[in-house]
Amino acid sequence: MFTGIIETVGTITGIARSGSQMRLSVNIGPLADGTRLGDSIATNGVCLTVCQLNATIADFDVSAETVAKSSLQQLKIGSAVNLERAMSADGRFGGHVVQGHVDGTGRVAAIRKQADFATFRFEASAELLDQMVLKGSVAVDGVSVTVAALDNTGFEVAVIPTTLAETTWHTAKPGDIVNIETDILIKVAKKQLEKILPTGGLTIDKLRECGF
């Protein structure tokens, strides 16, 4: 499990493709200290397992499913990636519950700068947007952020200077593809409500019919 609090920004040093699968080599920098084979490191929000470690260079095997569902397929040598190690049992819970299981991708639609702060707007599919709530949490490229605005085509988040400086977001630009993982608590609640509500999905009218 992760929390969406990025520890460092790494650099892609190698990409080996085998059919629809990949092996990524990443310079994980200071995270190499204490990292062992088999450890989990979220890379741009995707939970990957260290399969080889040479000094500060960690190798990760990426399955065809992960390649298809995430933005990792667009990485190049030299690309910067957000990194977070799995949370330890005695660690501080600074973000929200992040599994590293990306639900899909979105696109940076606009970036509005306000002094050292910024507001990012992302476009995403209706399926992903349906799993978000205003003021709820979402992980974008592994970064835990709060949904500040939400409509039927996208969502916005307010980004503080620290997040801009310590993640890949300070070099982000409109058109960039990002990994999105919605809040597991919302997904569980939505699934259970859909089971008890009449067929046809969850709507405002059906909630009213059920007394909500």
C-alpha positions as CSV (number, residue, x, y, z in Angstrom):
1,M,0.0,0.0,0.0
2,F,1.1,3.6,-0.8
3,T,-0.1,7.0,0.4
4,G,0.5,9.2,-2.6
5,I,3.3,11.2,-1.0
6,I,6.1,11.2,-3.5
7,E,9.5,10.5,-2.0
8,T,11.8,11.3,-4.9
9,V,11.8,11.8,-8.7
10,G,13.7,9.1,-10.5
11,T,15.0,8.8,-14.1
12,I,14.4,6.1,-16.7
13,T,17.8,4.7,-17.7
14,G,16.7,1.7,-19.8
15,I,13.6,0.2,-21.6
16,A,13.5,-3.3,-23.0
17,R,10.4,-4.4,-24.8
18,S,9.4,-8.0,-25.3
19,G,6.1,-8.2,-27.3
20,S,3.5,-6.4,-25.2
21,Q,5.7,-6.5,-22.0
22,M,8.5,-4.3,-20.8
23,R,11.4,-4.1,-18.4
24,L,12.1,-0.7,-17.0
25,S,15.5,0.4,-15.5
26,V,15.1,3.3,-13.2
27,N,17.6,5.3,-11.2
28,I,15.8,5.4,-7.9
29,G,18.5,7.6,-6.2
30,P,18.3,7.8,-2.4
31,L,15.5,5.1,-2.3
32,A,18.2,2.5,-3.2
33,D,19.3,2.6,0.5
34,G,17.4,-0.1,2.2
35,T,15.6,-1.3,-1.0
36,R,15.7,-5.1,-1.6
37,L,14.7,-7.5,-4.3
38,G,11.0,-8.0,-4.3
39,D,10.2,-4.6,-2.8
40,S,7.3,-2.6,-4.2
41,I,7.9,0.9,-5.6
42,A,5.1,3.0,-7.1
43,T,6.4,4.4,-10.4
44,N,4.2,7.2,-11.7
45,G,1.5,5.6,-9.5
46,V,2.0,2.1,-10.8
47,C,3.0,-0.6,-8.2
48,L,6.1,-2.3,-9.6
49,T,8.3,-5.0,-8.0
50,V,12.1,-4.6,-7.9
51,C,13.5,-7.6,-9.8
52,Q,17.1,-6.5,-10.1
53,L,19.1,-3.9,-8.2
54,N,22.6,-2.6,-9.2
55,A,23.7,0.4,-7.0
56,T,20.9,2.9,-7.5
57,I,19.5,1.3,-10.7
58,A,16.4,-0.8,-10.1
59,D,14.8,-3.0,-12.8
60,F,11.1,-3.7,-13.0
61,D,9.2,-6.1,-15.1
62,V,5.9,-4.6,-16.5
63,S,3.1,-6.9,-17.5
64,A,1.1,-6.5,-20.7
65,E,-1.9,-5.6,-18.7
66,T,-0.1,-2.8,-16.9
67,V,1.5,-1.5,-20.2
68,A,-2.0,-1.4,-21.7
69,K,-3.7,0.3,-18.8
70,S,-1.1,2.9,-17.9
71,S,1.1,5.6,-19.4
72,L,4.3,3.6,-18.8
73,Q,4.4,2.6,-22.5
74,Q,5.1,6.3,-23.3
75,L,8.2,6.6,-21.2
76,K,11.5,7.2,-22.9
77,I,15.2,7.1,-21.7
78,G,15.6,10.2,-19.5
79,S,12.0,10.5,-18.6
80,A,11.4,11.6,-15.0
81,V,9.0,9.5,-12.8
82,N,7.5,10.0,-9.4
83,L,8.6,7.3,-6.9
84,E,7.2,6.1,-3.6
85,R,8.1,3.0,-1.7
86,A,5.4,0.9,-0.1
87,M,4.3,2.3,3.3
88,S,5.9,0.6,6.3
89,A,3.7,-0.5,9.2
90,D,5.1,2.3,11.4
91,G,5.0,5.0,8.7
92,R,3.1,8.2,8.8
93,F,-0.1,8.3,6.7
94,G,0.2,11.6,5.0
95,G,-2.0,11.0,1.9
96,H,-4.7,8.5,1.2
97,V,-5.0,4.8,0.6
98,V,-3.2,4.2,-2.8
99,Q,-2.9,0.7,-4.1
100,G,-0.8,1.3,-7.1
101,H,-3.4,-0.4,-9.3
102,V,-4.0,2.2,-12.0
103,D,-7.7,2.4,-13.1
104,G,-6.8,4.2,-16.4
105,T,-5.2,7.2,-17.9
106,G,-6.2,10.8,-18.3
107,R,-4.8,13.9,-20.1
108,V,-3.6,17.2,-18.8
109,A,-6.1,19.7,-20.3
110,A,-4.9,22.9,-18.8
111,I,-2.5,24.4,-16.2
112,R,-3.2,27.7,-14.5
113,K,-0.4,29.2,-12.5
114,Q,-1.1,31.5,-9.5
115,A,2.3,32.7,-8.2
116,D,3.9,29.5,-6.8
117,F,0.6,27.5,-6.9
118,A,-1.1,25.9,-9.8
119,T,-4.5,24.5,-10.7
120,F,-4.4,21.4,-13.0
121,R,-7.4,20.3,-15.1
122,F,-7.4,16.7,-16.3
123,E,-9.7,15.2,-18.9
124,A,-10.8,11.6,-18.1
125,S,-13.3,9.0,-19.1
126,A,-16.8,9.0,-17.8
127,E,-16.0,5.7,-16.0
128,L,-13.2,7.2,-14.1
129,L,-15.1,10.5,-13.3
130,D,-18.0,8.4,-12.0
131,Q,-15.6,7.1,-9.3
132,M,-14.7,10.6,-8.0
133,V,-16.4,13.0,-5.6
134,L,-15.9,16.7,-5.0
135,K,-13.3,17.1,-2.2
136,G,-12.5,13.4,-2.4
137,S,-9.0,12.0,-3.0
138,V,-7.5,10.7,-6.3
139,A,-4.0,9.7,-7.2
140,V,-2.6,11.2,-10.4
141,D,0.8,9.8,-11.5
142,G,1.1,8.6,-7.9
143,V,0.5,12.0,-6.3
144,S,-2.3,12.1,-3.7
145,V,-4.5,15.2,-4.5
146,T,-8.0,16.5,-3.7
147,V,-10.7,16.9,-6.3
148,A,-11.4,20.7,-6.3
149,A,-13.8,20.7,-9.2
150,L,-15.6,18.0,-11.1
151,D,-17.8,17.9,-14.2
152,N,-18.8,15.4,-16.9
153,T,-15.6,15.8,-18.9
154,G,-12.8,16.2,-16.3
155,F,-11.7,17.3,-12.9
156,E,-9.4,19.9,-11.3
157,V,-6.9,19.8,-8.5
158,A,-5.1,22.6,-6.7
159,V,-1.3,22.0,-6.4
160,I,0.8,23.5,-3.7
161,P,4.4,24.7,-4.3
162,T,5.9,21.8,-2.5
163,T,4.1,19.3,-4.7
164,L,5.1,21.2,-7.8
165,A,8.8,21.3,-6.7
166,E,9.1,17.7,-5.5
167,T,7.3,15.8,-8.3
168,T,7.3,15.7,-12.1
169,W,4.5,18.1,-12.2
170,H,6.7,21.2,-12.4
171,T,7.5,20.1,-16.0
172,A,4.0,19.0,-16.9
173,K,2.3,20.5,-20.0
174,P,-1.1,20.3,-21.6
175,G,-1.5,17.1,-23.6
176,D,0.6,14.9,-21.2
177,I,-0.9,11.5,-20.4
178,V,-1.2,10.7,-16.7
179,N,-2.1,7.6,-14.7
180,I,-5.2,7.9,-12.6
181,E,-6.2,5.7,-9.6
182,T,-9.5,6.6,-7.9
183,D,-10.2,6.2,-4.2
184,I,-10.7,2.5,-3.3
185,L,-13.2,3.6,-0.6
186,I,-15.4,5.2,-3.2
187,K,-15.2,2.2,-5.5
188,V,-16.2,-0.2,-2.8
189,A,-19.2,2.0,-1.7
190,K,-20.3,2.5,-5.3
191,K,-20.2,-1.3,-5.9
192,Q,-22.2,-2.1,-2.8
193,L,-24.8,0.6,-3.5
194,E,-25.3,-0.7,-7.1
195,K,-26.0,-4.2,-5.6
196,I,-28.8,-3.0,-3.4
197,L,-30.3,-0.5,-5.8
198,P,-32.7,-1.4,-8.6
199,T,-31.1,-2.5,-11.9
200,G,-29.8,0.1,-14.3
201,G,-27.1,1.7,-12.2
202,L,-26.8,4.4,-9.6
203,T,-28.7,7.6,-10.3
204,I,-30.0,10.5,-8.2
205,D,-33.6,9.4,-8.9
206,K,-32.9,5.9,-7.7
207,L,-31.3,7.2,-4.5
208,R,-34.4,9.2,-3.9
209,E,-36.6,6.2,-4.5
210,C,-34.6,4.3,-1.9
211,G,-35.1,7.1,0.7
212,F,-31.7,8.8,0.4
